Amino acid sequence: MNEKKTAELLKERLGAKNYQKLIGLDIPKLHQFIARYVELCNPDKVFVCNDSPEDIQYIREEAVRAGEELELDVTGHTVHFDSFYDQARDKKHTKFLLPPGVDLGKGINAMDRAEGLKEIHDIMHDIMRGHQLYILFFCLGPHNSQFSIPAVQLTDSCYVAHSENLLYRSGYDELKRKGQSAQFFQFVHSAGMLDERNTSKNLAKRRIYIDLEAETVYSANTQYGGNTIGLKKLAMRPAINRASKEGWLTEHMFIMGVHGPEGRVTYFAGAFPSLCGKTSTSMLPGETIVGDDIAYLREKAGMIHAVNPEKGIFGIIQGVNLIDDPIIWDKLHTPCEVIFSNVLVTEGKTPYWIGNNEDSLQNGINHSGDWQPGKKDAEGNEITPSHPNARFTLDMHMLDNRDSKLDDPEGVLLGGILYGGRDSDTKVPVEESFGWTHGVIMMGAALESETTAATLGKEGERKINPMSNLDFLSIPIGRYIENYLAFGKMKNPSCIFSVNYFLRDMEGNFTNDKTDKAVWLKWLELRVHREVDAIKTPTGLIPKYEDLKKLFKAVLNKDYSEEDYTKQFTVRVAENLAKLARVEEFYRTNVHDTPQLVFTVFEEQRQRLIKAREEYGDYIVPDVLSGG
């Protein structure tokens, strides 16, 4: 479509007011993209959001008027329900569209690009008839920053549009500033045909396709945020791909500030698989949060800086309670803008969710419709009051523990990167790597976590998840690790650590209290600045007892015994060798392009463990390594 035809179509379909807002962005390729999908999807109305307060308010009001959100008893709070069978990321139908000759490796869900584009365009033909299309512009990352990526979102769901206005920074002015040089991500979403509850009806044709070549994501016949809020995990795929080409990293990491002596703040990024303590670490009392989920990492002056591409939280609400999550809890109970999804709403328009530690469970409505205790689904399974994947969405600027550098275009200097998994028998609670290469390979690429029976199937099954980013990789694993290794070849790369909150003793009891993580983080902060020494073990550097004893008293007002220290920091040689064998097998059988350096580092660690076992035995207490 040439520029003249593009302009004619947009003038006709958008109307004068919305057309003027769009052409305020002098970006012909953006106009052509929008015109193409307005014509294909064929909405009844089109609304262009230029990020003015009036436009933002219009979308909020439309979400309620259209019935995609219901108002709750607290001012500013609304609830959204997805279809009963549209409650999580659809991994089966989330696919990369790849041109001939491109292979992302074993286990990556992909299909031929031409075939996929034809299918998704057929599905999207007239899919917005009867709907209003919302055209929104966002900025992934702080404004006017070298980190940031502009984006355009097309959606016919005012719930999705409302959510993204909470989660992402405005992008209209950013695109205007960049003009025709803008390299923007593109997202096209339609909820498709809706049922009487205004939820997606045609789930058999639910598709989420990622076209890396055009940096475009398509999502159809779904409303669940993980499938539709394009700038979240969906945007990670093209961002990882772009980062690989440009020499930076897109990571599944929180960013937080740990507060040290004399007002010092040291920033850490952390990658954890699900149910391993990621959120609880990033929200530790007394510390500050920059982001809870995604990080862009770049080199600046020989050091690693990071930004959060988001400004909001799309968080799992199950288990959020006053005792463990006081900051979030406060915002979920005071007047401010919050979207709840797939919780139970009582007759008094109060949200209720599993694990909120409130006893007053009542009848109400949820993702299944009218609900009462004991209600069962078509398969005879009891329906919980809230879905286990129920969510809350809010703007981080409302949080009392928000870090002052959340929107800093320079990002934050990372003192350390940490990797955490659920490990009952091998890794010590906190450990520093010997350096960048050792940390990337033995703590990041070798990240392993155990499943739990309640949520993930067979208890204790160990899953290897490199950098906790496996589900989102848009490049082969081997190349991803090579990129990581190359990225650290700078003057002062960040320190790399591992943490493990789930170590058990020989009787099966946890060796850590869940509050102990506050101490591990304080030790990390001191260690980055080399204000505490460490003991060298075959697998890394661990704290000294006297340093932890002081920190436990200062941070938690808790006595810390040498007995506990020995249980927690004994090197378990046999278990470490078994873990090493599992990880090596994974890379030899599942990753065809594993860098040889990975196997070299594996073998070096194996030899250190074997040598230590010959000298000290299978269980090596810290004292013998420290010379105590």
MARLUM-363036 format. One line per 3 residues: number of its first residue (from 1); their letters; for each residue x, y, z of C-alpha. Coordinates in Angstrom, 3 decimals. Layout:
<nodes>
NUM) A) X Y Z | ...
</nodes>
This chain:
<nodes>
1) MNE) 0.000 0.000 0.000 | 1.569 3.311 -1.082 | 1.532 6.474 1.024
4) KKT) -1.437 8.018 -0.805 | -3.645 4.962 -0.365 | -2.497 4.608 3.242
7) AEL) -3.514 8.197 4.001 | -6.896 7.781 2.269 | -7.717 4.608 4.180
10) LKE) -6.656 6.063 7.540 | -8.633 9.286 7.000 | -11.738 7.279 6.199
13) RLG) -11.465 4.708 8.993 | -10.046 6.834 11.821 | -12.021 10.031 11.422
16) AKN) -10.564 13.515 11.530 | -9.658 13.702 15.224 | -7.931 10.308 15.461
19) YQK) -6.236 10.790 12.087 | -4.699 14.056 13.279 | -3.324 12.322 16.362
22) LIG) -1.772 9.585 14.239 | -0.133 11.843 11.654 | 1.409 13.780 14.538
25) LDI) 3.879 10.903 14.293 | 5.793 11.446 11.049 | 6.621 7.779 10.519
28) PKL) 5.293 6.436 7.181 | 6.114 2.780 7.999 | 4.043 3.105 11.185
31) HQF) 1.097 4.490 9.205 | 1.378 1.660 6.693 | 1.446 -0.962 9.440
34) IAR) -1.652 0.476 11.089 | -3.508 0.850 7.797 | -2.808 -2.764 6.888
37) YVE) -4.339 -4.157 10.064 | -7.235 -1.721 10.209 | -8.167 -2.984 6.751
40) LCN) -7.574 -6.656 7.619 | -9.221 -6.765 11.069 | -12.045 -4.386 10.066
43) PDK) -13.083 -2.790 13.404 | -16.268 -0.724 13.628 | -14.419 2.134 15.351
46) VFV) -10.789 3.168 15.848 | -9.393 5.135 18.773 | -5.854 6.538 18.732
49) CND) -4.362 7.199 22.174 | -1.819 10.023 22.266 | -1.195 9.561 26.018
52) SPE) -3.105 12.679 27.046 | -4.909 12.393 30.409 | -8.202 12.542 28.516
55) DIQ) -7.271 9.625 26.268 | -6.024 7.529 29.197 | -9.255 8.219 31.107
58) YIR) -11.359 7.306 28.073 | -9.788 3.841 27.970 | -10.376 3.324 31.720
61) EEA) -14.028 4.232 31.324 | -14.478 2.101 28.199 | -13.181 -0.968 30.042
64) VRA) -16.107 -0.669 32.473 | -18.684 0.489 29.931 | -17.873 -2.408 27.595
67) GEE) -18.137 -4.912 30.448 | -14.522 -6.113 30.286 | -13.989 -4.803 33.815
70) LEL) -16.358 -4.409 36.774 | -15.974 -1.744 39.430 | -15.213 -2.948 42.980
73) DVT) -15.965 -1.434 46.385 | -12.669 0.484 46.632 | -12.338 3.552 44.405
76) GHT) -10.115 2.850 41.400 | -10.258 -0.943 41.773 | -11.756 -3.063 38.998
79) VHF) -11.905 -6.770 38.202 | -11.575 -8.580 34.878 | -12.508 -12.189 34.144
82) DSF) -10.958 -14.316 31.422 | -12.705 -17.300 29.902 | -12.693 -20.368 32.174
85) YDQ) -10.326 -22.084 29.736 | -8.154 -19.030 29.031 | -6.229 -18.698 32.278
88) ARD) -2.540 -19.066 31.387 | 0.067 -18.731 28.650 | -0.873 -20.998 25.729
91) KKH) 2.530 -22.613 25.128 | 1.175 -25.024 22.509 | -0.045 -22.238 20.234
94) TKF) 2.756 -19.752 20.973 | 5.116 -20.162 18.024 | 8.033 -18.460 16.341
97) LLP) 7.548 -17.805 12.637 | 10.889 -18.630 11.026 | 12.101 -18.272 7.432
100) PGV) 13.716 -21.257 5.681 | 17.127 -22.185 7.058 | 16.619 -20.719 10.530
103) DLG) 16.664 -23.206 13.430 | 16.370 -22.120 17.070 | 17.210 -25.578 18.394
106) KGI) 15.528 -28.524 20.060 | 12.320 -27.910 21.970 | 11.576 -24.481 20.452
109) NAM) 7.993 -24.233 19.161 | 8.304 -22.849 15.641 | 6.745 -23.058 12.188
112) DRA) 7.372 -21.816 8.661 | 7.045 -18.038 8.526 | 5.031 -17.829 5.311
115) EGL) 2.643 -20.538 6.494 | 2.215 -18.909 9.899 | 1.568 -15.443 8.489
118) KEI) -1.065 -16.830 6.140 | -2.787 -18.658 8.994 | -2.816 -15.721 11.400
121) HDI) -3.951 -13.301 8.696 | -6.791 -15.653 7.782 | -7.825 -15.847 11.442
124) MHD) -7.648 -12.060 11.818 | -9.687 -11.309 8.702 | -12.691 -9.297 9.976
127) IMR) -11.949 -10.449 13.545 | -12.617 -6.952 14.963 | -15.996 -6.468 13.281
130) GHQ) -18.335 -5.167 15.958 | -15.388 -4.056 18.120 | -13.446 -0.842 18.726
133) LYI) -9.740 -0.907 17.892 | -7.406 0.875 20.304 | -4.075 2.086 18.914
136) LFF) -1.540 2.775 21.653 | 2.129 3.737 21.746 | 4.570 2.699 24.458
139) CLG) 8.204 2.926 25.430 | 9.944 -0.201 26.713 | 12.361 1.396 29.147
142) PHN) 12.790 4.957 30.437 | 12.146 7.874 28.116 | 15.045 9.321 26.117
145) SQF) 17.316 6.391 26.949 | 19.690 4.287 24.853 | 18.133 1.225 26.510
148) SIP) 14.611 1.858 25.331 | 12.529 0.423 22.500 | 9.344 2.130 21.239
151) AVQ) 6.329 -0.010 20.446 | 2.873 0.191 18.894 | -0.005 -1.923 20.200
154) LTD) -3.195 -2.620 18.280 | -5.908 -4.281 20.383 | -9.686 -4.494 20.468
157) SCY) -9.680 -5.192 24.212 | -10.002 -2.148 26.448 | -8.868 -4.392 29.348
160) VAH) -5.581 -5.040 27.528 | -5.254 -1.342 26.679 | -5.980 -0.334 30.286
163) SEN) -3.495 -2.896 31.616 | -0.734 -1.681 29.327 | -1.278 1.917 30.374
166) LLY) -0.528 0.788 33.939 | 2.399 -1.448 33.008 | 4.336 0.589 30.420
169) RSG) 5.629 4.071 29.917 | 3.872 6.308 27.412 | 5.399 6.149 23.939
172) YDE) 3.666 8.736 21.764 | 6.181 11.512 22.473 | 9.085 9.041 22.301
175) LKR) 8.064 8.018 18.770 | 7.594 11.664 17.834 | 11.121 12.408 19.082
178) KGQ) 12.670 9.503 17.163 | 10.648 10.169 14.012 | 11.472 8.146 10.925
181) SAQ) 14.553 6.620 12.576 | 12.381 4.756 15.092 | 12.847 0.971 15.137
184) FFQ) 9.673 -0.070 16.922 | 8.123 -3.356 17.979 | 4.638 -4.098 16.642
187) FVH) 1.800 -5.935 18.388 | -1.592 -6.926 16.970 | -4.184 -8.446 19.291
190) SAG) -7.855 -9.324 19.090 | -9.954 -11.015 21.764 | -12.095 -12.315 18.909
193) MLD) -15.726 -13.258 19.300 | -16.982 -12.672 22.861 | -19.532 -14.644 24.888
196) ERN) -22.229 -13.297 27.212 | -19.579 -12.626 29.893 | -17.443 -10.606 27.436
199) TSK) -14.733 -13.276 27.400 | -13.027 -14.807 24.371 | -15.225 -17.496 22.857
202) NLA) -13.311 -18.955 19.912 | -10.483 -20.554 21.919 | -9.960 -23.323 19.343
205) KRR) -8.393 -20.642 17.167 | -6.291 -19.081 19.914 | -2.914 -18.236 18.405
208) IYI) 0.145 -16.291 19.584 | 2.699 -15.972 16.792 | 6.028 -14.145 16.972
211) DLE) 7.566 -12.952 13.724 | 11.173 -12.183 14.626 | 12.053 -10.938 11.164
214) AET) 9.446 -8.152 11.288 | 9.586 -7.779 15.113 | 5.834 -8.282 15.195
217) VYS) 3.701 -10.301 17.629 | 0.198 -11.517 16.745 | -2.331 -12.672 19.355
220) ANT) -5.870 -13.810 18.551 | -8.909 -15.257 20.357 | -7.555 -14.799 23.879
223) QYG) -7.745 -12.220 26.674 | -5.443 -13.657 29.343 | -2.699 -11.094 29.962
226) GNT) 0.226 -13.447 29.340 | -1.107 -14.074 25.827 | -2.300 -10.556 25.059
229) IGL) -0.296 -7.898 26.920 | 2.173 -7.871 24.086 | 4.892 -5.808 25.704
232) KKL) 5.400 -8.283 28.557 | 6.821 -11.787 27.980 | 5.845 -11.692 24.299
235) AMR) 8.078 -8.663 23.768 | 10.967 -10.507 25.413 | 11.320 -12.735 22.345
238) PAI) 12.069 -9.998 19.787 | 14.039 -8.100 22.448 | 16.301 -11.128 23.078
241) NRA) 16.766 -11.492 19.347 | 17.612 -7.808 18.872 | 19.924 -7.814 21.891
244) SKE) 21.806 -10.785 20.434 | 22.528 -8.813 17.269 | 23.479 -5.608 19.084
247) GWL) 25.595 -6.963 21.968 | 23.372 -6.455 25.018 | 21.116 -8.742 27.094
250) TEH) 17.364 -9.088 27.671 | 16.880 -10.986 30.918 | 14.095 -12.503 33.016
253) MFI) 15.331 -10.652 36.110 | 14.205 -8.377 38.891 | 16.262 -5.266 39.681
256) MGV) 16.514 -4.069 43.281 | 18.523 -1.738 45.461 | 20.093 -3.269 48.569
259) HGP) 20.821 -0.604 51.178 | 24.252 -0.779 52.783 | 26.227 1.249 55.311
262) EGR) 26.054 5.060 55.418 | 23.192 5.373 52.937 | 24.893 3.391 50.153
265) VTY) 22.626 1.603 47.657 | 23.991 -1.296 45.608 | 21.879 -2.651 42.769
268) FAG) 21.348 -6.313 41.971 | 19.547 -8.163 39.195 | 18.219 -11.644 39.912
271) AFP) 16.854 -14.565 37.869 | 14.713 -17.207 39.582 | 12.377 -19.844 38.111
274) SLC) 8.781 -19.859 39.387 | 8.225 -20.495 43.104 | 11.863 -19.940 44.033
277) GKT) 11.631 -16.592 45.838 | 11.971 -14.043 43.027 | 9.146 -11.729 44.103
280) STS) 9.821 -12.048 47.834 | 13.477 -11.172 47.254 | 12.753 -8.128 45.095
283) MLP) 10.215 -6.867 47.685 | 12.337 -7.399 50.810 | 11.404 -4.929 53.575
286) GET) 13.917 -2.139 53.884 | 15.162 -2.470 50.308 | 13.918 -0.735 47.149
289) IVG) 12.600 -2.134 43.896 | 13.358 -1.072 40.324 | 11.587 -3.996 38.645
292) DDI) 10.136 -7.404 39.465 | 10.340 -9.291 36.185 | 12.386 -8.133 33.166
295) AYL) 15.691 -6.294 32.723 | 17.669 -4.865 29.815 | 21.443 -4.976 30.479
298) REK) 23.996 -2.853 28.622 | 27.655 -1.983 29.023 | 28.387 1.610 29.952
301) AGM) 31.983 2.732 30.644 | 33.156 -0.835 31.188 | 30.411 -1.722 33.687
304) IHA) 26.938 -3.258 33.494 | 23.895 -1.030 33.780 | 20.274 -2.158 33.765
307) VNP) 16.792 -0.754 33.283 | 13.326 -2.137 33.815 | 11.452 -1.955 30.486
310) EKG) 8.205 -1.885 32.480 | 6.794 0.540 35.036 | 4.132 -1.715 36.527
313) IFG) 3.524 -5.152 38.003 | 1.325 -7.913 36.559 | 1.673 -10.142 39.586
316) IIQ) 0.302 -13.471 40.772 | -2.036 -12.669 43.666 | -2.336 -16.136 45.212
319) GVN) -0.667 -16.105 48.624 | -0.402 -12.315 48.889 | -1.210 -11.457 52.521
322) LID) -0.702 -8.744 55.089 | 2.127 -10.482 56.958 | 4.353 -11.491 54.031
325) DPI) 3.501 -8.728 51.538 | 2.597 -5.580 53.491 | 3.446 -3.088 50.731
328) IWD) 1.446 -4.846 48.007 | -1.346 -5.631 50.473 | -1.733 -1.954 51.286
331) KLH) -2.217 -1.015 47.631 | -4.739 -3.827 47.162 | -6.881 -2.313 49.923
334) TPC) -6.598 1.461 49.430 | -8.056 3.753 46.760 | -5.746 3.695 43.748
337) EVI) -5.785 2.212 40.257 | -5.628 -1.611 40.443 | -6.981 -4.266 38.084
340) FSN) -7.711 -7.643 39.666 | -8.169 -10.605 37.349 | -9.789 -13.995 37.949
343) VLV) -10.289 -13.538 41.687 | -13.563 -14.156 43.531 | -15.770 -11.085 43.922
346) TEG) -18.252 -11.240 46.794 | -21.711 -9.722 46.769 | -20.211 -6.703 48.500
349) KTP) -17.884 -6.221 45.499 | -14.836 -7.210 47.552 | -12.070 -9.316 45.941
352) YWI) -11.033 -12.568 47.616 | -8.140 -14.805 46.633 | -6.494 -18.018 47.776
355) GNN) -3.919 -17.420 50.485 | -4.995 -13.939 51.586 | -5.380 -15.324 55.137
358) EDS) -8.899 -13.940 55.496 | -11.585 -16.284 56.836 | -14.721 -14.632 55.470
361) LQN) -15.148 -16.720 52.322 | -18.533 -15.991 50.749 | -20.470 -16.790 47.618
364) GIN) -19.739 -14.574 44.670 | -18.674 -14.526 41.039 | -15.367 -15.626 39.550
367) HSG) -13.909 -16.917 36.285 | -16.522 -19.701 36.281 | -19.541 -17.405 36.760
370) DWQ) -21.666 -17.593 39.900 | -19.625 -19.419 42.535 | -20.229 -21.106 45.865
373) PGK) -18.023 -23.481 47.896 | -18.015 -26.972 46.414 | -18.802 -25.908 42.841
376) KDA) -17.287 -28.288 40.280 | -16.309 -27.993 36.626 | -17.464 -30.189 33.746
379) EGN) -14.795 -32.781 34.596 | -15.873 -33.021 38.240 | -12.962 -31.018 39.644
382) EIT) -13.679 -28.557 42.425 | -13.375 -24.933 41.317 | -11.302 -22.806 43.669
385) PSH) -12.652 -19.362 44.635 | -9.851 -17.627 42.723 | -7.798 -19.159 39.940
388) PNA) -4.254 -20.183 41.020 | -2.971 -17.858 38.268 | -5.184 -14.918 39.292
391) RFT) -3.397 -11.582 38.993 | -3.203 -7.973 40.065 | -2.011 -5.128 37.844
394) LDM) -0.728 -1.829 39.203 | 1.699 0.989 38.467 | 4.953 0.708 40.454
397) HML) 4.953 4.446 41.057 | 2.287 3.781 43.716 | 4.625 1.560 45.760
400) DNR) 6.218 2.924 48.923 | 9.406 0.906 48.242 | 9.856 2.142 44.681
403) DSK) 13.484 3.017 43.997 | 14.213 6.590 42.949 | 16.052 5.353 39.834
406) LDD) 13.078 3.498 38.335 | 12.874 5.994 35.450 | 16.547 6.958 35.206
409) PEG) 17.497 6.911 31.486 | 21.061 5.927 32.456 | 19.803 2.822 34.255
412) VLL) 21.371 1.532 37.475 | 24.912 0.220 37.878 | 24.696 -3.471 38.756
415) GGI) 26.936 -4.497 41.618 | 25.838 -8.098 41.291 | 23.756 -10.635 39.391
418) LYG) 22.232 -13.536 41.298 | 20.632 -16.806 40.246 | 18.297 -18.712 42.537
421) GRD) 16.612 -22.095 42.319 | 14.718 -24.568 44.477 | 17.402 -27.044 45.551
424) SDT) 16.863 -29.336 48.540 | 20.206 -31.118 48.737 | 23.091 -29.442 46.921
427) KVP) 23.703 -25.701 46.773 | 24.542 -23.589 49.812 | 22.289 -20.611 50.681
430) VEE) 24.583 -17.952 49.184 | 27.790 -18.223 47.168 | 29.918 -16.032 44.920
433) SFG) 31.415 -17.282 41.674 | 35.147 -17.197 40.936 | 34.524 -14.703 38.139
436) WTH) 32.283 -13.853 35.194 | 32.896 -17.006 33.137 | 32.529 -19.352 36.114
439) GVI) 29.381 -17.558 37.257 | 27.728 -17.509 33.843 | 28.325 -21.221 33.319
442) MMG) 28.064 -22.778 36.798 | 25.386 -20.508 38.279 | 23.484 -19.177 35.248
445) AAL) 23.672 -21.781 32.492 | 23.551 -24.581 35.111 | 20.527 -23.112 36.937
448) ESE) 18.402 -26.017 38.087 | 15.209 -26.080 40.131 | 12.953 -28.717 41.670
451) TTA) 9.228 -28.839 40.969 | 6.624 -28.858 43.741 | 3.764 -31.353 43.917
454) ATL) 1.103 -28.735 44.539 | 1.555 -26.737 41.378 | 3.990 -28.258 38.945
457) GKE) 3.386 -31.990 38.991 | 5.816 -34.599 40.306 | 7.553 -33.331 43.428
460) GER) 11.311 -33.064 43.302 | 11.684 -33.310 39.525 | 14.705 -31.223 38.538
463) KIN) 14.397 -28.846 35.617 | 17.386 -27.117 34.033 | 16.482 -23.570 33.044
466) PMS) 19.446 -21.497 31.795 | 19.319 -18.053 33.413 | 15.597 -18.783 34.089
469) NLD) 15.037 -17.589 30.525 | 14.493 -20.849 28.638 | 10.789 -20.291 27.901
472) FLS) 11.489 -16.964 26.203 | 14.627 -17.593 24.156 | 14.391 -16.578 20.513
475) IPI) 17.959 -17.619 19.717 | 19.669 -21.011 20.163 | 20.767 -21.753 23.739
478) GRY) 24.404 -22.093 22.744 | 24.459 -18.679 21.111 | 22.703 -17.200 24.147
481) IEN) 25.474 -18.488 26.415 | 28.159 -17.271 23.982 | 26.545 -13.819 24.063
484) YLA) 26.630 -13.868 27.851 | 30.300 -14.832 27.959 | 31.209 -12.149 25.419
487) FGK) 29.121 -9.534 27.237 | 31.280 -9.894 30.358 | 34.518 -9.046 28.539
490) MKN) 34.627 -5.538 29.938 | 36.733 -3.709 32.488 | 34.512 -4.288 35.547
493) PSC) 31.703 -6.796 35.000 | 29.265 -7.362 37.847 | 29.901 -10.048 40.455
496) IFS) 27.836 -13.207 40.015 | 26.226 -15.066 42.917 | 23.847 -17.944 43.544
499) VNY) 21.237 -18.180 46.296 | 19.170 -21.129 47.495 | 16.415 -20.716 50.089
502) FLR) 15.344 -24.371 50.056 | 18.298 -26.418 51.323 | 17.324 -29.228 53.718
505) DME) 19.377 -31.090 56.300 | 19.782 -34.869 56.413 | 16.492 -35.203 58.342
508) GNF) 14.595 -33.303 55.648 | 14.181 -30.024 57.560 | 14.854 -26.673 55.933
511) TND) 18.185 -25.249 57.069 | 16.967 -21.675 56.440 | 14.112 -19.600 57.763
514) KTD) 12.318 -17.720 54.979 | 13.349 -14.399 56.517 | 17.055 -15.312 56.281
517) KAV) 17.223 -14.069 52.703 | 17.449 -10.552 54.110 | 20.814 -11.499 55.627
520) WLK) 22.116 -13.151 52.466 | 21.347 -9.954 50.533 | 23.164 -7.782 53.060
523) WLE) 26.193 -10.064 52.799 | 26.075 -9.773 49.003 | 26.068 -5.992 49.298
526) LRV) 29.116 -5.988 51.548 | 30.870 -8.580 49.399 | 30.482 -6.524 46.210
529) HRE) 32.424 -3.744 47.926 | 34.941 -6.251 49.346 | 34.122 -5.212 52.893
532) VDA) 33.908 -8.850 54.008 | 36.188 -11.766 53.174 | 35.055 -15.147 51.863
535) IKT) 36.096 -18.801 52.094 | 37.124 -20.529 48.879 | 35.394 -23.869 48.248
538) PTG) 35.471 -26.147 45.174 | 32.257 -24.508 43.893 | 32.672 -20.854 44.847
541) LIP) 33.185 -18.345 47.654 | 31.060 -18.549 50.814 | 30.600 -16.241 53.830
544) KYE) 32.588 -16.517 57.037 | 30.645 -17.403 60.172 | 31.600 -14.291 62.134
547) DLK) 30.337 -11.986 59.375 | 26.982 -13.756 59.181 | 26.650 -13.825 62.973
550) KLF) 26.939 -10.018 63.052 | 24.504 -9.593 60.171 | 21.864 -11.893 61.674
553) KAV) 21.930 -9.813 64.834 | 21.906 -6.471 63.023 | 19.310 -7.318 60.365
556) LNK) 16.949 -9.748 62.127 | 17.954 -9.351 65.796 | 18.514 -13.083 65.739
559) DYS) 21.230 -15.282 67.228 | 23.002 -17.398 64.624 | 24.720 -20.572 65.762
562) EED) 27.800 -22.243 64.372 | 25.724 -25.402 64.126 | 23.288 -23.714 61.718
565) YTK) 26.174 -22.228 59.741 | 27.823 -25.637 59.361 | 24.565 -27.265 58.198
568) QFT) 23.991 -24.548 55.641 | 27.484 -24.165 54.221 | 28.907 -27.689 54.247
571) VRV) 30.036 -28.613 50.713 | 28.104 -31.731 49.663 | 30.524 -33.262 47.199
574) AEN) 28.504 -36.241 45.960 | 25.415 -34.101 45.397 | 27.435 -31.465 43.542
577) LAK) 28.963 -34.104 41.283 | 25.514 -35.553 40.576 | 24.169 -32.110 39.691
580) LAR) 27.130 -31.497 37.413 | 26.459 -34.773 35.605 | 22.792 -33.852 35.064
583) VEE) 23.639 -30.424 33.693 | 26.362 -31.752 31.419 | 23.997 -34.390 30.040
586) FYR) 21.446 -31.658 29.292 | 23.966 -29.670 27.273 | 25.338 -32.703 25.437
589) TNV) 21.908 -34.043 24.417 | 19.636 -30.973 24.141 | 21.908 -28.176 22.940
592) HDT) 23.641 -28.814 19.633 | 25.713 -25.620 19.717 | 27.046 -25.628 23.301
595) PQL) 30.311 -23.645 23.431 | 33.295 -25.872 24.266 | 34.196 -23.515 27.099
598) VFT) 31.078 -24.706 28.949 | 32.393 -28.275 29.097 | 35.856 -27.034 30.068
601) VFE) 34.429 -25.165 33.067 | 32.303 -28.195 33.987 | 35.424 -30.374 34.017
604) EQR) 37.406 -27.861 36.078 | 34.670 -27.855 38.728 | 34.501 -31.649 38.672
607) QRL) 38.240 -31.935 39.280 | 38.112 -29.442 42.157 | 35.340 -31.479 43.790
610) IKA) 37.162 -34.791 43.300 | 40.376 -33.393 44.718 | 38.558 -31.957 47.737
613) REE) 36.792 -35.255 48.376 | 40.118 -37.100 48.338 | 41.432 -34.719 50.988
616) YGD) 38.371 -34.076 53.171 | 35.650 -36.622 52.316 | 32.109 -36.325 50.906
619) YIV) 30.931 -33.609 53.313 | 33.341 -30.727 53.791 | 32.600 -28.340 56.649
622) PDV) 33.584 -24.684 56.135 | 36.073 -24.699 59.035 | 38.515 -27.047 57.309
625) LSG) 38.521 -24.886 54.176 | 39.067 -21.681 56.140 | 41.857 -23.209 58.156
628) G) 39.733 -23.011 61.348
</nodes>
